[in-house]
Amino acid sequence: MTDFAPLTLVTPQEHPFAQFVRILGKGKRGARNLTREEAREAMGMLLDEKVEDTQLGAFLMLLRHK
């Protein structure tokens, strides 16, 4: 008889920048503009290089599309 450790699933924590991509990327009727505070925080993260490359690309394309 073999004893196995119980299976546990760990959900990775969302990256802090993901919220800004989600705000801009909700489609024509769901998307909204960033508030000044959100824009300041997003740009601060960009300048501090705390954003993944894929997030940066998505964010810039969403801004361009807007």
Stockholm file with secondary structure:
# STOCKHOLM 1.0

chainA/1-66         MTDFAPLTLVTPQEHPFAQFVRILGKGKRGARNLTREEAREAMGMLLDEKVEDTQLGAFLMLLRHK
#=GR chainA/1-66 SS CCCCCCCCCCCCCCCTTHHHHHHHTSCTTTCCCCCHHHHHHHHHHHHTTCSCHHHHHHHHHHHHHC
#=GC SS_cons        CCCCCCCCCCCCCCCTTHHHHHHHTSCTTTCCCCCHHHHHHHHHHHHTTCSCHHHHHHHHHHHHHC
//
